[in-house]
């Protein structure tokens, strides 16, 4: 049965789930959510798709799940990809998923939104600067961890990699320059070299160009 992922191209969290599905070679289809037209804030979406009003949402038969980390864990548990190979690795993968959602993706997603998807006269400069400071610290932690490693955990790609890279392939500026972080740059190249990899706007429907 084909799985459905409610997503949109601009969403880094949606990209994490879409990339897990894509790289695992699973049968899935993307259902575009018109976030910028307010779909996730509508009563119908909250009643029928996700009461939290967020993307992504995965539907696999009778199973419906939201939150990218939960979706990634479900796919690993159900279909056997990217979850780590030992109990110790599984916990380490979870540690990085939680770290990313708190320290990296949360800041990157918000900062990218504020810098690119708000009218220029409504972009809060002090908030953006504060967020970029926190992001710089997060990039430093990830870059240092990747020294001497091809992957964040173990000898192959895991959900740790697929969550931490979620916003780092996007072209819009938000304070991340791959050239400044050589270990992250190398690691992003490793992920992009995986069979089936696609950039966010090639993998999911929706992009800023659609609204230009």
MDAnalysis code that builds the backbone (N, CA, C; Angstrom):
import MDAnalysis as mda
import numpy as np

u = mda.Universe.empty(636, n_residues=212, atom_resindex=np.repeat(np.arange(212), 3), trajectory=True)
u.add_TopologyAttr("name", ["N", "CA", "C"] * 212)
u.add_TopologyAttr("resid", np.arange(1, 213))
u.add_TopologyAttr("resname", ["UNK", "UNK", "UNK", "UNK", "UNK", "UNK", "UNK", "UNK", "UNK", "UNK", "UNK", "UNK", "UNK", "UNK", "UNK", "UNK", "UNK", "UNK", "UNK", "UNK", "UNK", "UNK", "UNK", "UNK", "UNK", "UNK", "UNK", "UNK", "UNK", "UNK", "UNK", "UNK", "UNK", "UNK", "UNK", "UNK", "UNK", "UNK", "UNK", "UNK", "UNK", "UNK", "UNK", "UNK", "UNK", "UNK", "UNK", "UNK", "UNK", "UNK", "UNK", "UNK", "UNK", "UNK", "UNK", "UNK", "UNK", "UNK", "UNK", "UNK", "UNK", "UNK", "UNK", "UNK", "UNK", "UNK", "UNK", "UNK", "UNK", "UNK", "UNK", "UNK", "UNK", "UNK", "UNK", "UNK", "UNK", "UNK", "UNK", "UNK", "UNK", "UNK", "UNK", "UNK", "UNK", "UNK", "UNK", "UNK", "UNK", "UNK", "UNK", "UNK", "UNK", "UNK", "UNK", "UNK", "UNK", "UNK", "UNK", "UNK", "UNK", "UNK", "UNK", "UNK", "UNK", "UNK", "UNK", "UNK", "UNK", "UNK", "UNK", "UNK", "UNK", "UNK", "UNK", "UNK", "UNK", "UNK", "UNK", "UNK", "UNK", "UNK", "UNK", "UNK", "UNK", "UNK", "UNK", "UNK", "UNK", "UNK", "UNK", "UNK", "UNK", "UNK", "UNK", "UNK", "UNK", "UNK", "UNK", "UNK", "UNK", "UNK", "UNK", "UNK", "UNK", "UNK", "UNK", "UNK", "UNK", "UNK", "UNK", "UNK", "UNK", "UNK", "UNK", "UNK", "UNK", "UNK", "UNK", "UNK", "UNK", "UNK", "UNK", "UNK", "UNK", "UNK", "UNK", "UNK", "UNK", "UNK", "UNK", "UNK", "UNK", "UNK", "UNK", "UNK", "UNK", "UNK", "UNK", "UNK", "UNK", "UNK", "UNK", "UNK", "UNK", "UNK", "UNK", "UNK", "UNK", "UNK", "UNK", "UNK", "UNK", "UNK", "UNK", "UNK", "UNK", "UNK", "UNK", "UNK", "UNK", "UNK", "UNK", "UNK", "UNK", "UNK", "UNK", "UNK", "UNK", "UNK", "UNK", "UNK"])
u.atoms.positions = np.array([
    [0.837, -1.196, 0.000],
    [0.000, 0.000, 0.000],
    [0.871, 1.245, 0.000],
    [0.537, 2.197, -0.837],
    [1.296, 3.433, -0.926],
    [1.036, 4.328, 0.279],
    [2.107, 4.766, 0.908],
    [1.980, 5.712, 2.013],
    [1.797, 7.123, 1.472],
    [1.146, 7.962, 2.249],
    [0.957, 9.366, 1.881],
    [1.645, 10.250, 2.908],
    [2.423, 11.186, 2.412],
    [3.062, 12.163, 3.286],
    [2.491, 13.539, 2.976],
    [1.790, 14.108, 3.956],
    [1.336, 15.498, 3.856],
    [2.551, 16.384, 4.104],
    [2.881, 17.223, 3.130],
    [4.135, 17.966, 3.211],
    [4.080, 19.166, 2.275],
    [5.105, 19.996, 2.338],
    [5.296, 21.053, 1.345],
    [6.781, 21.361, 1.262],
    [7.204, 21.799, 0.083],
    [8.623, 21.883, -0.207],
    [9.420, 22.772, 0.711],
    [8.813, 23.836, 1.213],
    [9.557, 24.774, 2.052],
    [9.801, 24.250, 3.470],
    [9.170, 23.154, 3.832],
    [9.232, 22.645, 5.208],
    [10.409, 21.694, 5.410],
    [11.384, 22.128, 6.212],
    [12.520, 21.275, 6.520],
    [12.132, 20.041, 7.303],
    [11.134, 20.151, 8.169],
    [10.682, 18.982, 8.912],
    [10.012, 17.983, 7.978],
    [9.254, 18.473, 7.007],
    [8.690, 17.576, 6.007],
    [9.801, 16.890, 5.216],
    [10.851, 17.634, 4.929],
    [11.967, 17.065, 4.158],
    [12.607, 15.894, 4.887],
    [12.714, 15.981, 6.202],
    [13.292, 14.870, 6.961],
    [12.520, 13.578, 6.728],
    [11.191, 13.672, 6.798],
    [10.359, 12.491, 6.610],
    [10.391, 12.024, 5.164],
    [10.307, 12.978, 4.236],
    [10.336, 12.630, 2.818],
    [11.661, 11.971, 2.443],
    [12.751, 12.476, 2.990],
    [14.064, 11.919, 2.677],
    [14.199, 10.502, 3.230],
    [13.652, 10.265, 4.427],
    [13.680, 8.910, 4.984],
    [12.910, 7.938, 4.099],
    [11.747, 8.355, 3.626],
    [10.958, 7.516, 2.724],
    [11.704, 7.286, 1.408],
    [12.258, 8.343, 0.854],
    [12.929, 8.272, -0.435],
    [14.163, 7.387, -0.388],
    [15.024, 7.603, 0.589],
    [16.279, 6.862, 0.653],
    [16.073, 5.401, 1.027],
    [14.960, 5.111, 1.703],
    [14.638, 3.722, 2.028],
    [13.991, 2.996, 0.856],
    [13.660, 3.721, -0.199],
    [13.034, 3.100, -1.360],
    [11.614, 2.639, -1.106],
    [10.914, 3.307, -0.197],
    [9.556, 2.915, 0.147],
    [8.543, 3.514, -0.836],
    [7.374, 2.919, -0.873],
    [6.318, 3.346, -1.786],
    [5.522, 4.463, -1.118],
    [5.672, 5.681, -1.615],
    [5.005, 6.805, -0.977],
    [4.649, 7.858, -2.013],
    [3.716, 8.697, -1.643],
    [3.337, 9.814, -2.487],
    [3.208, 11.059, -1.627],
    [3.486, 12.201, -2.217],
    [3.414, 13.473, -1.493],
    [2.067, 14.137, -1.721],
    [1.445, 14.557, -0.631],
    [0.206, 15.333, -0.686],
    [0.553, 16.765, -0.289],
    [0.495, 17.672, -1.247],
    [0.905, 19.052, -0.958],
    [-0.062, 19.718, 0.014],
    [0.516, 20.349, 1.012],
    [-0.229, 21.166, 1.962],
    [0.068, 22.623, 1.654],
    [-0.949, 23.417, 1.465],
    [-0.761, 24.823, 1.106],
    [-0.613, 25.656, 2.382],
    [0.537, 25.535, 2.979],
    [0.818, 26.203, 4.247],
    [0.657, 27.714, 4.131],
    [1.162, 28.290, 3.056],
    [1.187, 29.739, 2.931],
    [-0.189, 30.320, 2.644],
    [-1.138, 29.472, 2.285],
    [-2.532, 29.913, 2.142],
    [-3.329, 29.625, 3.415],
    [-2.660, 29.129, 4.446],
    [-3.306, 28.918, 5.733],
    [-3.944, 27.563, 5.929],
    [-3.612, 26.574, 5.072],
    [-4.293, 25.281, 5.172],
    [-4.120, 24.625, 6.537],
    [-2.909, 24.653, 7.088],
    [-2.678, 23.979, 8.366],
    [-3.386, 24.661, 9.527],
    [-3.785, 25.915, 9.330],
    [-4.492, 26.643, 10.386],
    [-6.005, 26.507, 10.270],
    [-6.458, 25.833, 9.230],
    [-7.879, 25.685, 9.003],
    [-8.509, 24.584, 9.835],
    [-9.806, 24.714, 10.077],
    [-10.524, 23.735, 10.896],
    [-10.529, 22.362, 10.248],
    [-10.646, 22.306, 8.936],
    [-10.711, 21.014, 8.257],
    [-9.408, 20.240, 8.409],
    [-8.287, 20.916, 8.237],
    [-6.989, 20.263, 8.373],
    [-6.809, 19.739, 9.793],
    [-7.155, 20.559, 10.760],
    [-6.963, 20.153, 12.161],
    [-7.910, 19.027, 12.562],
    [-9.083, 18.977, 11.949],
    [-10.029, 17.914, 12.270],
    [-9.705, 16.617, 11.540],
    [-9.205, 16.735, 10.314],
    [-9.064, 15.553, 9.469],
    [-7.625, 15.060, 9.300],
    [-6.649, 15.961, 9.472],
    [-5.263, 15.568, 9.200],
    [-4.415, 15.589, 10.471],
    [-4.335, 16.735, 11.130],
    [-3.468, 16.844, 12.308],
    [-3.991, 17.933, 13.228],
    [-4.421, 17.531, 14.405],
    [-4.973, 18.478, 15.364],
    [-3.966, 19.550, 15.783],
    [-2.664, 19.247, 15.627],
    [-1.634, 20.205, 15.996],
    [-1.422, 21.262, 14.922],
    [-2.006, 21.063, 13.750],
    [-1.869, 22.041, 12.676],
    [-0.467, 22.135, 12.132],
    [0.185, 20.988, 11.976],
    [1.577, 20.980, 11.529],
    [1.787, 19.987, 10.393],
    [2.911, 20.139, 9.720],
    [3.447, 19.178, 8.765],
    [4.820, 18.743, 9.271],
    [5.216, 17.520, 8.927],
    [4.570, 16.536, 8.060],
    [3.581, 15.665, 8.815],
    [2.750, 14.966, 8.046],
    [1.876, 13.917, 8.557],
    [2.016, 12.727, 7.621],
    [2.273, 11.564, 8.191],
    [2.380, 10.329, 7.408],
    [1.141, 9.475, 7.630],
    [0.563, 8.990, 6.540],
    [-0.549, 8.046, 6.607],
    [-0.091, 6.757, 5.958],
    [-0.097, 5.693, 6.749],
    [0.292, 4.355, 6.279],
    [-0.814, 3.388, 6.677],
    [-1.764, 3.178, 5.774],
    [-2.924, 2.363, 6.119],
    [-3.729, 3.023, 7.213],
    [-3.897, 2.323, 8.322],
    [-4.650, 2.856, 9.453],
    [-3.799, 3.709, 10.387],
    [-2.522, 3.795, 10.104],
    [-1.603, 4.549, 10.956],
    [-1.485, 5.979, 10.435],
    [-1.664, 6.935, 11.324],
    [-1.467, 8.344, 10.986],
    [-0.561, 8.962, 12.057],
    [0.545, 9.547, 11.616],
    [1.533, 10.062, 12.544],
    [1.984, 11.462, 12.140],
    [2.237, 12.297, 13.130],
    [2.854, 13.598, 12.901],
    [4.137, 13.683, 13.702],
    [4.886, 14.758, 13.481],
    [6.210, 15.011, 14.044],
    [7.257, 14.177, 13.295],
    [8.206, 14.852, 12.703],
    [9.176, 14.182, 11.841],
    [9.958, 13.089, 12.567],
    [10.359, 13.347, 13.816],
    [11.114, 12.341, 14.551],
    [10.311, 11.084, 14.803],
    [9.032, 11.244, 15.088],
    [8.151, 10.087, 15.299],
    [7.987, 9.324, 13.990],
    [7.798, 10.045, 12.896],
    [7.656, 9.394, 11.590],
    [8.921, 8.623, 11.240],
    [10.067, 9.226, 11.442],
    [11.326, 8.532, 11.157],
    [11.462, 7.271, 12.011],
    [11.113, 7.355, 13.286],
    [11.211, 6.191, 14.156],
    [10.244, 5.099, 13.725],
    [9.032, 5.488, 13.348],
    [8.051, 4.517, 12.864],
    [8.564, 3.799, 11.616],
    [9.110, 4.546, 10.685],
    [9.626, 3.919, 9.468],
    [10.759, 2.954, 9.783],
    [11.623, 3.325, 10.719],
    [12.715, 2.433, 11.114],
    [12.181, 1.167, 11.775],
    [11.253, 1.334, 12.696],
    [10.713, 0.189, 13.419],
    [9.913, -0.732, 12.504],
    [9.213, -0.149, 11.539],
    [8.299, -0.922, 10.694],
    [8.984, -1.507, 9.472],
    [9.899, -0.733, 8.868],
    [10.484, -1.145, 7.597],
    [11.995, -1.378, 7.659],
    [12.601, -1.065, 8.806],
    [13.969, -1.498, 9.032],
    [15.075, -0.652, 8.435],
    [14.908, 0.647, 8.380],
    [15.946, 1.510, 7.826],
    [16.307, 2.622, 8.807],
    [17.595, 2.913, 8.906],
    [18.124, 4.150, 9.508],
    [17.932, 4.269, 11.019],
    [17.658, 3.171, 11.702],
    [17.408, 3.261, 13.130],
    [18.597, 2.963, 14.014],
    [19.720, 2.570, 13.411],
    [20.858, 2.109, 14.205],
    [20.829, 0.594, 14.324],
    [21.990, 0.002, 14.551],
    [22.090, -1.466, 14.522],
    [22.220, -2.117, 15.887],
    [22.580, -1.373, 16.904],
    [22.715, -1.913, 18.259],
    [21.877, -1.076, 19.212],
    [21.577, -1.604, 20.400],
    [20.837, -0.793, 21.366],
    [21.526, 0.532, 21.680],
    [22.844, 0.489, 21.748],
    [23.590, 1.714, 22.041],
    [23.458, 2.720, 20.903],
    [23.539, 2.229, 19.661],
    [23.385, 3.124, 18.519],
    [21.980, 3.703, 18.449],
    [20.981, 2.892, 18.756],
    [19.601, 3.381, 18.709],
    [19.396, 4.538, 19.678],
    [19.977, 4.430, 20.867],
    [19.871, 5.514, 21.835],
    [20.646, 6.747, 21.365],
    [21.790, 6.513, 20.755],
    [22.585, 7.638, 20.256],
    [21.861, 8.353, 19.114],
    [21.208, 7.591, 18.254],
    [20.409, 8.198, 17.187],
    [19.315, 9.072, 17.802],
    [18.620, 8.539, 18.796],
    [17.563, 9.301, 19.458],
    [18.109, 10.570, 20.095],
    [19.291, 10.467, 20.686],
    [19.908, 11.639, 21.321],
    [20.103, 12.755, 20.303],
    [20.565, 12.418, 19.107],
    [20.801, 13.429, 18.080],
    [19.504, 13.950, 17.485],
    [18.500, 13.095, 17.371],
    [17.195, 13.568, 16.889],
    [16.635, 14.612, 17.844],
    [16.711, 14.342, 19.140],
    [16.204, 15.295, 20.128],
    [17.040, 16.572, 20.136],
    [18.349, 16.419, 20.043],
    [19.218, 17.602, 20.000],
    [18.879, 18.466, 18.793],
    [18.751, 17.830, 17.637],
    [18.436, 18.582, 16.426],
    [17.130, 19.346, 16.568],
    [16.098, 18.669, 17.040],
    [14.797, 19.318, 17.125],
    [14.800, 20.484, 18.104],
    [15.666, 20.429, 19.098],
    [15.718, 21.501, 20.095],
    [16.705, 22.602, 19.712],
    [17.885, 22.221, 19.217],
    [18.963, 23.184, 19.062],
    [19.245, 23.598, 17.617],
    [18.975, 22.730, 16.652],
    [19.361, 23.035, 15.274],
    [18.152, 23.346, 14.396],
    [17.310, 22.366, 14.155],
    [16.185, 22.589, 13.233],
    [15.208, 23.645, 13.733],
    [14.965, 23.670, 15.032],
    [14.023, 24.666, 15.556],
    [14.509, 26.073, 15.258],
    [15.801, 26.314, 15.478],
    [16.373, 27.636, 15.224],
    [16.499, 27.910, 13.727],
    [16.951, 26.914, 12.965],
    [17.145, 27.120, 11.529],
    [15.818, 27.381, 10.828],
    [14.803, 26.608, 11.181],
    [13.509, 26.779, 10.543],
    [12.904, 28.142, 10.824],
    [12.946, 28.563, 12.076],
    [12.384, 29.857, 12.440],
    [13.167, 31.003, 11.805],
    [14.496, 30.903, 11.833],
    [15.322, 31.974, 11.292],
    [15.133, 32.095, 9.785],
    [15.083, 30.967, 9.112],
    [14.860, 30.978, 7.656],
    [13.502, 31.588, 7.324],
    [12.504, 31.261, 8.121],
    [11.177, 31.831, 7.886],
    [11.195, 33.339, 8.075],
    [11.780, 33.787, 9.169],
    [11.805, 35.223, 9.458],
    [12.570, 36.010, 8.400],
    [13.625, 35.407, 7.854],
    [14.488, 36.118, 6.915],
    [13.980, 36.085, 5.476],
    [13.140, 35.119, 5.154],
    [12.786, 34.914, 3.753],
    [11.299, 34.937, 3.438],
    [10.458, 34.631, 4.412],
    [9.042, 34.452, 4.127],
    [8.148, 35.482, 4.802],
    [8.751, 36.459, 5.451],
    [8.029, 37.623, 5.954],
    [8.342, 38.828, 5.073],
    [7.430, 39.800, 4.981],
    [7.768, 41.043, 4.281],
    [9.004, 41.677, 4.915],
    [9.835, 42.278, 4.111],
    [11.117, 42.792, 4.597],
    [10.960, 43.740, 5.772],
    [9.896, 44.542, 5.781],
    [9.723, 45.523, 6.858],
    [9.190, 44.906, 8.146],
    [8.923, 43.600, 8.129],
    [8.430, 42.922, 9.326],
    [9.423, 41.889, 9.865],
    [10.624, 41.903, 9.353],
    [11.632, 40.945, 9.796],
    [12.327, 41.469, 11.051],
    [12.209, 40.758, 12.174],
    [12.757, 41.259, 13.451],
    [14.268, 41.041, 13.537],
    [15.018, 42.095, 13.321],
    [16.477, 41.992, 13.225],
    [17.102, 41.438, 14.502],
    [16.616, 41.866, 15.668],
    [17.227, 41.409, 16.923],
    [16.959, 39.930, 17.157],
    [15.758, 39.488, 16.835],
    [15.433, 38.068, 16.989],
    [16.279, 37.222, 16.040],
    [16.406, 37.675, 14.797],
    [17.213, 36.958, 13.813],
    [18.659, 36.857, 14.280],
    [19.205, 37.945, 14.783],
    [20.596, 37.930, 15.252],
    [20.772, 36.977, 16.433],
    [19.815, 36.982, 17.361],
    [19.880, 36.074, 18.504],
    [19.847, 34.622, 18.037],
    [18.917, 34.312, 17.133],
    [18.802, 32.950, 16.623],
    [20.071, 32.511, 15.903],
    [20.645, 33.410, 15.125],
    [21.858, 33.058, 14.400],
    [23.018, 32.778, 15.345],
    [23.040, 33.450, 16.483],
    [24.050, 33.150, 17.489],
    [23.901, 31.744, 18.031],
    [22.673, 31.357, 18.305],
    [22.428, 29.988, 18.777],
    [22.749, 28.967, 17.686],
    [22.417, 29.305, 16.460],
    [22.723, 28.397, 15.358],
    [24.227, 28.206, 15.191],
    [24.986, 29.273, 15.323],
    [26.440, 29.152, 15.187],
    [26.991, 28.161, 16.202],
    [26.460, 28.199, 17.412],
    [26.885, 27.243, 18.435],
    [26.525, 25.811, 18.027],
    [25.329, 25.634, 17.491],
    [24.897, 24.300, 17.067],
    [25.747, 23.782, 15.909],
    [26.046, 24.652, 14.939],
    [26.902, 24.225, 13.829],
    [28.268, 23.781, 14.353],
    [28.780, 24.502, 15.341],
    [30.080, 24.149, 15.905],
    [30.075, 22.782, 16.558],
    [29.003, 22.478, 17.282],
    [28.888, 21.170, 17.929],
    [28.847, 20.060, 16.880],
    [28.023, 20.236, 15.852],
    [27.897, 19.216, 14.823],
    [29.195, 19.065, 14.028],
    [29.811, 20.177, 13.670],
    [31.050, 20.131, 12.899],
    [32.143, 19.391, 13.665],
    [32.276, 19.686, 14.961],
    [33.299, 19.024, 15.782],
    [33.011, 17.531, 15.902],
    [31.753, 17.171, 16.068],
    [31.394, 15.756, 16.203],
    [31.726, 14.971, 14.935],
    [31.576, 15.605, 13.774],
    [31.765, 14.906, 12.506],
    [33.232, 14.735, 12.118],
    [34.132, 15.358, 12.829],
    [35.544, 15.219, 12.495],
    [35.961, 13.758, 12.624],
    [36.460, 13.192, 11.544],
    [36.864, 11.794, 11.541],
    [35.722, 10.813, 11.373],
    [34.510, 11.313, 11.111],
    [33.336, 10.459, 10.937],
    [32.667, 10.763, 9.597],
    [32.171, 9.724, 8.943],
    [31.362, 9.921, 7.747],
    [29.904, 10.157, 8.088],
    [29.471, 9.645, 9.256],
    [28.073, 9.709, 9.665],
    [28.011, 10.080, 11.130],
    [26.878, 10.602, 11.555],
    [26.766, 11.060, 12.942],
    [26.844, 9.902, 13.914],
    [26.211, 8.790, 13.576],
    [26.204, 7.609, 14.449],
    [26.566, 6.384, 13.619],
    [27.551, 5.632, 14.064],
    [27.846, 4.355, 13.431],
    [28.476, 4.477, 12.054],
    [28.396, 3.371, 11.304],
    [29.091, 3.279, 10.038],
    [28.251, 3.551, 8.815],
    [27.046, 4.014, 8.990],
    [26.177, 4.305, 7.848],
    [25.149, 5.343, 8.219],
    [24.358, 5.785, 7.256],
    [23.361, 6.818, 7.532],
    [22.272, 6.321, 8.468],
    [21.855, 7.195, 9.361],
    [20.762, 6.894, 10.287],
    [19.834, 8.103, 10.354],
    [18.801, 7.963, 11.145],
    [17.887, 9.085, 11.358],
    [18.592, 10.292, 11.961],
    [19.709, 10.073, 12.626],
    [20.476, 11.211, 13.144],
    [20.921, 12.114, 12.002],
    [21.406, 11.498, 10.927],
    [21.816, 12.274, 9.762],
    [20.619, 12.911, 9.067],
    [19.539, 12.136, 8.930],
    [18.392, 12.615, 8.160],
    [17.616, 13.702, 8.881],
    [17.757, 13.777, 10.203],
    [17.116, 14.882, 10.914],
    [18.011, 16.119, 10.936],
    [19.304, 15.933, 11.186],
    [20.182, 17.094, 11.319],
    [20.403, 17.815, 9.997],
    [20.243, 17.123, 8.893],
    [20.455, 17.785, 7.600],
    [19.207, 18.505, 7.108],
    [18.105, 18.403, 7.841],
    [16.803, 18.809, 7.339],
    [16.718, 20.191, 6.729],
    [17.400, 21.168, 7.313],
    [17.335, 22.542, 6.799],
    [18.596, 22.961, 6.050],
    [19.611, 22.117, 6.040],
    [20.919, 22.575, 5.592],
    [21.120, 22.512, 4.085],
    [20.170, 21.953, 3.348],
    [20.252, 21.945, 1.888],
    [19.451, 23.078, 1.239],
    [18.731, 23.836, 2.040],
    [17.884, 24.885, 1.453],
    [18.737, 26.049, 0.948],
    [18.336, 26.652, -0.192],
    [19.136, 27.725, -0.769],
    [18.938, 29.095, -0.121],
    [17.805, 29.289, 0.582],
    [17.550, 30.611, 1.157],
    [18.535, 30.905, 2.293],
    [18.959, 32.156, 2.429],
    [19.910, 32.497, 3.492],
    [19.261, 32.480, 4.870],
    [19.957, 31.900, 5.832],
    [19.508, 31.991, 7.221],
    [20.692, 31.971, 8.184],
    [21.893, 32.200, 7.643],
    [23.066, 32.251, 8.494],
    [23.904, 31.004, 8.459],
    [23.729, 30.177, 7.450],
    [24.530, 28.956, 7.308],
    [25.281, 28.998, 5.989],
    [26.612, 28.891, 6.078],
    [27.472, 28.848, 4.894],
    [28.300, 27.576, 4.995],
    [28.039, 26.636, 4.095],
    [28.737, 25.343, 4.153],
    [30.247, 25.498, 4.155],
    [30.742, 26.488, 3.455],
    [32.186, 26.673, 3.347],
    [32.837, 26.972, 4.700],
    [32.063, 27.492, 5.637],
    [32.600, 27.822, 6.954],
    [32.678, 26.610, 7.878],
    [32.052, 25.514, 7.476],
    [31.978, 24.331, 8.328],
    [32.392, 23.106, 7.501],
    [33.696, 22.867, 7.361],
    [34.177, 21.847, 6.421],
    [33.707, 20.434, 6.729],
    [33.567, 20.098, 7.998],
    [33.111, 18.741, 8.326],
    [31.635, 18.570, 7.976],
    [30.827, 19.588, 8.261],
    [29.422, 19.538, 7.872],
    [29.302, 19.491, 6.356],
    [30.110, 20.265, 5.671],
    [30.086, 20.286, 4.208],
    [30.378, 18.894, 3.648],
    [31.394, 18.248, 4.170],
    [31.751, 16.897, 3.716],
    [30.624, 15.910, 3.985],
    [30.044, 16.007, 5.170],
    [28.945, 15.108, 5.567],
    [27.709, 15.331, 4.706],
    [27.370, 16.573, 4.408],
    [26.240, 16.838, 3.520],
    [26.494, 16.243, 2.139],
    [27.742, 16.261, 1.704],
    [28.095, 15.617, 0.451],
    [27.890, 14.112, 0.504],
    [28.197, 13.503, 1.656],
    [27.973, 12.066, 1.821],
    [26.494, 11.719, 1.680],
    [25.641, 12.529, 2.303],
    [24.202, 12.267, 2.227],
    [23.713, 12.444, 0.799],
    [24.152, 13.515, 0.150],
    [23.711, 13.801, -1.213],
    [24.170, 12.744, -2.210],
    [25.203, 11.982, -1.843],
    [25.708, 10.922, -2.722],
    [24.923, 9.625, -2.579],
    [24.011, 9.538, -1.609],
    [23.223, 8.327, -1.421],
    [22.250, 8.131, -2.586],
    [22.058, 6.884, -2.956],
    [21.175, 6.565, -4.074],
    [19.758, 7.041, -3.784],
    [19.231, 7.834, -4.689],
    [17.862, 8.330, -4.542],
    [17.748, 9.701, -3.921],
    [18.861, 10.258, -3.412],
    [18.785, 11.574, -2.760],
    [18.259, 12.636, -3.714],
    [17.440, 13.520, -3.178],
    [16.985, 14.696, -3.904],
    [16.966, 15.889, -2.955],
    [17.191, 17.061, -3.504],
    [17.092, 18.290, -2.729],
    [15.623, 18.558, -2.397],
    [15.367, 19.391, -1.373],
    [13.982, 19.569, -0.895],
    [12.973, 19.923, -1.975],
    [13.301, 20.910, -2.809],
    [12.315, 21.363, -3.795],
    [12.155, 20.388, -4.964],
    [13.067, 19.427, -5.068],
    [12.923, 18.373, -6.073],
    [12.178, 17.156, -5.529],
    [12.115, 17.056, -4.209],
    [11.522, 15.878, -3.585],
    [10.063, 16.086, -3.197],
    [9.703, 17.331, -2.888],
    [8.356, 17.628, -2.406],
    [7.714, 18.728, -3.240],
    [6.416, 18.750, -3.351],
    [5.748, 19.818, -4.106],
    [5.740, 21.117, -3.318],
    [5.858, 22.227, -4.053],
    [5.833, 23.543, -3.414],
    [7.208, 24.140, -3.288],
    [7.328, 25.427, -3.679],
    [8.587, 26.156, -3.531],
    [8.277, 27.646, -3.616],
    [9.207, 28.493, -3.172],
    [8.975, 29.942, -3.286],
    [8.711, 30.379, -4.726],
    [9.275, 29.666, -5.682],
    [9.069, 30.036, -7.090],
    [7.614, 29.946, -7.488],
    [6.859, 29.073, -6.816],
    [5.436, 28.933, -7.129],
    [4.650, 30.181, -6.758],
    [5.172, 30.960, -5.799],
    [4.454, 32.133, -5.315],
    [5.047, 33.441, -5.845],
    [6.097, 33.305, -6.664],
    [6.776, 34.503, -7.176],
    [5.875, 35.270, -8.142],
])
